[in-house]
Amino acid sequence: MPTIESIAVEELSTPLSSPFVISLGEQHELANVVLAVELADGTRGFGEAAPVPHITGETQGTALAACRAARELLVGEPIADYRGHVAALRESFAAQHTARAGLEIALFDARCRSLGCSLAAFVGGRDRPVRTDITVSIVDLETAREKATDAVGAGFTDLKVKVGESIADGAARVAAVADAAPDATITVDANQGYTSKEALSFVDRLNDRGVTIDLLEQPVPGADLTDLKRVRDAVRVPVAADESVYSPTDARRVIERGAADIINVKLMKSGVLGALDIVSLAQASDVNLMIGCMLESSIGIHAAAHLVAGTGAFDYVDLDGNLSLETDFREPTVGPAVSIDGPGHGIVPDID
């Protein structure tokens, strides 16, 4: 059984092709952490941490420090004991969601590569391409129309629109996207930007415009499950919980309270094992699932896509975080298909 020989931890920084704006804040560059776990037999596995200060409370600096400190827990240990490794990381780095996620991805990748299988196969599925939506962030109406038109031209059939600023501006942006892409499925993400009263007013405004959406994601602050349930009970459109759920415990609370129709799983919130546990909880409770991402390179995106292919559990796929990068480890295909290949998650970065 190979042991963990070393863990390399490096900054991963690159500009975005255009600013990414949501109700919680604005990003102009990717400022992540890339990791390489090397086993005693020479096998290497790769991971990525994508800290977002206004969502997870982490920065690139804190994620770097946590990943480097975690080496003391992992080096010299058998790679097969990944459940034990994850438990140790959760105990020692409880608040460092993305740092733990990056380490988990690298550990799973190394384990899969040592076995010669893909991550999708490791979690019980098969290697098959995954289709993602594409996101229109908080931009002016003309830009929203252009992005929607370009997306449809590239083959996307599912568009996600960011809102959460003023109700009027958000509704106008969604209407502009719907007008430019009349045959597309449209989901809307407020990133906690509204109160329940505002969220209901926003949905009413869309209805008045004759705009149909397929999903309303995290309309209210994540900690307020009462308000989230109030929105879910009052609207016909399915409501998704995102920032309300970082762990399986959070997912159980949302399910028990009946606060959402859909749970958005992100590796950067829950890690790999946490994501799989949330899948099991949701499936046992007949709650639908979405998988999302932060601004990530192809490492994080492909790791998440392998979970989609491996579990077959996700009704909504939002894995477009690498399409905004000026440079990436793998040249992104301008289109909705995310390829699935192995071993591991299939991405081999040069981080030396």
Secondary structure, DSSP 8 states (H G I E B T S, - for coil): --BEEEEEEEEEEEEEEEEEEETTEEEEEEEEEEEEEEETTS-EEEEEE---HHHHS--HHHHHHHHHHHHHHHTTSBTT-HHHHHHHHHHH-TT-HHHHHHHHHHHHHHHHHHHT-BHHHHTT-----EE--EEE-S--HHHHHHHHHHHHHTT--EEEEE--S-HHHHHHHHHHHHHH-TTSEEEEE-TT-S-HHHHHHHHHHHHHHT---SEEE--S-TT-HHHHHHHHHH-SS-EEESTT-SSHHHHHHHHHHT--SEEEE-HHHHHHHHHHHHHHHHHHTT-EEEE---S--HHHHHHHHHHHHHH---SEE---TTTTBSS-SS---SSSEE---SSBTS------
